[in-house]
Amino acid sequence: MSLTRLIPVLLAALAAGCNAKHSKADVERGRTALAAALDSWKNGEPPDRLKALPDPVEFADEIRRTHRLVEYTLGQPDAKDPEVIRYTTTLKLQDRKGKVEERAVVFMVALKSPIVVARDPYE
């Protein structure tokens, strides 16, 4: 293969590698893990319970100490980052005084073992 033909092939391969996206199965697995973490918080369960799931999840969020999760809504996933899948989420939280507020947050889900769920500090 000549160099002029090889360069476009190499550029296409590099571009494909840089834009690696997660599969639909990965996105669903991440969504399931995030929902399990949020449901556990909503039900007042200890975070360690998530580690006993068939697909273990690690979720520690400092806001759990000061707020109760009343409800949540998961938005569309962003699966462009090869390291994590981001899920925009609306949380309805109740503080210790009973005040309820809504917050829009972005959770990052890393499909490791266990799956790691954390709030995106940059969003």
Summary of the structure (lengths in Angstrom):
residues: 123
radius of gyration: 18.7
end to end distance: 46.1
largest distance: 72.0
contacts: 305
relative contact order: 0.17
helix: 37%
strand: 34%
